[in-house]
Amino acid sequence: MKLTKAQIDRFHYEGDGKSRDVRWDSTVSGLGLRIYPTGRKAFVLSYRDPQRRKRLYTLGEYGPLTLYKAREAAVKRKAQVIDGKDPLAQRKAAAGAKTVAELCRVYLERHASQKKSIRADRRRVEQHILPLWRTRKIEALKRSEIAEAHHKVGQDRPYEANRRLALIRRILNLARHWGFVDEGWPNPASGIPMHPEQSRDRWVTPEELPRLAQAIDEEPNVYVRSALWLYLLTGMRKSELLQARWDDIDWERNELRLGETKAGRVHYVPLSPPAVAILQTVPRQELNPFILPGARRGQHLVNISKPWGRVRERAGVPDVRLHDLRRTVGSWLAVAGADLHLIGKVLNHSNIATTQVYARFSQDVVHKALDDHGARIMEVAGKRKPAEVVELRERKR
């Protein structure tokens, strides 16, 4: 029969409580109204899947779904069947699809646990990715919403926005590798451009160092004082120094062995006489293996951000970050004439491109060498008097 709203409203369940009661529509083949013993009514579509098996697909409950809309939906689903698709199989697959929360859990357990940056990854996952898409099905993620989140954060913190985008892109790539989605699934985080980044170019100058040294020496905590001086003398990364142990020191060779580094390899840090002198004055805590012990028994110093904030304010260098002390080591080495390869070895860089930031300092040394050479040539050749050469060099400086 041709179904009408008036008929549907009058229909009642006719059956023994176990059998189906479906009233078929003559307008759209396969469309029917199923009536349940409870009185509930829903539109259904009968079709055969690509394997020629009979399927009954529920389009929606009558009431929220009108007869007109049900006929439209039935036509669309029948078109999918003609294209070789199975609407019911697709619905079941979607119902069993993994969520972003499930994927992130596996990522942290299976992949991030092997990384040095696991803490940063966990923080970004828990504080930023999950609040946005925790219950979202992975395949339902849209490029537009990921791009919008990237743009929003990037307005104030472009570097952090780039780190978050790189993380979600990596997680979604692994979703394909782990079988959470099909191999051909397009990663919605790919193709979104990163915000421009500029390498930071801040280091402690010779004019600033005396003030900074005095401010460090005024810090009451001996372990914080020692840490800051060792950063300036060795160029170690913050976590590498804080986690260093007494048994890592080779006093005969004046070296500190770092077993776990960002570069993923063992690194031997040469200890200059001033660095050795500082280490020899650091008080040892009983039953604590760490050179720089923290507040908790048996643990290392964890956070020196607050004391460092006091130190740099007293020194009048509020824009100098703790990591800039590491840059200071590289910059001063370059000014002294050390080549980039040597600087990279000292700072334990994995890529020479990371060390290239100090190239301009090395170039200054080359300029000075050629200036001195040119002055000697001209002086010996009698082209300029020595005083004129000195005056020229002073003007250039």
C-alpha positions, 0 to 999 in steps of 0.5 A: 500500500502507499503509506500515509501519515493518517494510516501510520498513526492508526496502525497497531501491532498485529502479531504474536509478540515474536514475529515482525509486523512491517507495513510496506510502502508501494511508493519506494520499493523496500521501504516499510514501517515496522511496528513493535509490540510496545507500540513503537514505530520505525521506518526500515529498508529491506535490501540485499547486500553485495553477497545477495544476503537479505538485510533490514536497515532501520532508517529511524523512528517515526515521529522524529523521522517523517514519512517524506524524509524516510522516503528520501533516506531510503532512496539514498541508501538504495543508491549506496546498495547499487554502488556495491556498499552495505549500509548496515555493515557501514553502520556496524563498523561505525558503531565499533570504531575507535575513539580518539581517547582509545587511540591516545591511550595506546599511543602513550603506552606503546609509543610515547613511553619510548620517547624522551619527550613522554612528559610533554606528549602526555601533557599535550594529550591530556590537556589539549587533545582529549578535551577537544576530541575525547569521545570523537570517532577517529574517522570523524575528525575533520581537517577544518576543526584541527586547522581551527584549533591550530590557528587559535593557539597559534595566535599567541603561541605559534611554537606550542601550536606547531608542537601540538599539530605535529603530535596529533599528526603523528598519532593519527599516522600511527592509527593507520599503522596500528589498524585503527583506521583503513590504510587509505584513510586520509590523515586530517592533520596532514596538509595544515601548514605550520606557523613560521618559527624563528630560532631564538638568538639570545645569550649572555653577553660579556657585559651581562655576565658579571651581573649574572654571576653576582646574582647566582652567587646571591641565591641561598640554595647551594644546589641551585647555585651549583646547577646554574654555574654548571649550566654556564660551564658545560652547556648541558641540557636542564634535565641531563644535569639535574638527573646526573649522579655522583657515580657518573663522574670520572674524576681522573679524566674530569668527565661526566658520563650522560647515559640518557640524552636527547640525542639517544646516545651516551655523551661524555661532558668534559669538566673544566677546572672551574666545573670540577671545583664547583662539583667538589664543593657540592654537599653530598646527601647520604643515600642520595645518588644525585649530584643535585638533590631535591626536596624529596628524599633520594630524589634529584632537583626537579624545578629551578624555574622560580629561583632562576626567575629571581636570579635573572631579575636581580641580574637585570636580564629578565628575557634570558631563559634557562636554556639560553645558558646552553646557547651562551656556551655555544656562542662563546665557543664560536666567538673564541674560534671553535668550529661548528663541528666542535661546538656540536660535539660539546653540546651533543647535537644530533644534526649539524643544522642545529649548530648552524645558529652559531655560524655567524659567531664563527664568521666574526672570528674569520673577519677578525683574522683577515682584518689582522692579516690585511693590516700586517700586509699593508703595514709591511708593504708600506701602504699605511702607517701602523697608527692608521691601521689601528684607527681603521680597525677601531672604527670597524669595531 
